[in-house]
Amino acid sequence: MNRFSLLACCALICLPAWATDAPAVTTPQDAANLLLTRLGTALKQEMSTRGPVSAISVCRDLAPKLAGEISRETGWKVTRVSLKPRNPMLGMADEWEQRQLLDFDARARAGVAPATLQQTAIVGMPAGKVQRYLKAIPVQTLCLSCHGSREQIPADVSQALARDYPHDKATGYLEGMIRGAVSVTRPLD
């Protein structure tokens, strides 16, 4: 076995199981969908096995980790943003994202299916031109135990959220509303 083959085999052995069968990420849409798929799978699993209090850690800990992994894999910045962030240190939408999220809200209220809402633009930044992509994250039934009205959120979940997120604004949603979006920034220069 030559040296290159040996290195390639070692690299494959060290990869996480999901990385070897992951779909190719060639567009910002692919990156957003990959984050949503990985996060959704983990969230559903945690909700069904351990419940909503435990599932808080999926959004709090795993989501930023997954976004970071996808960012490193692609060289693009992948994150989740919202007009009502749970954690103001992570997820605060910038000016461009805020405009798009407000537009998504208006379009969803006008009857456009929330899951179809997305926006792409080429934007000049100090470091050069970037492609911006935003894909809406609609509120699903699963989300309401942490993001619904104060009356919908179980007491133990409310206590955990108050402890982990003292500045939480991410409640009061109804199914089908726009919770936020996956944001992908891809350098073009």
Secondary structure by P-SEA (a helix, b strand, c coil): ccaaaaaaaaaaaacccccccccccccaaaaaaaaaaaaaaaaaaaaacccccccccccccaaaaaaaaaaaaccbbbbcccccccccccccccaaaaaaaaaaaaaaaacccccccbbbbbbbccccbbbbbbbbbcccccccccccccccccaaaaaaaaaacccccccccccccccccbbbbbbcc
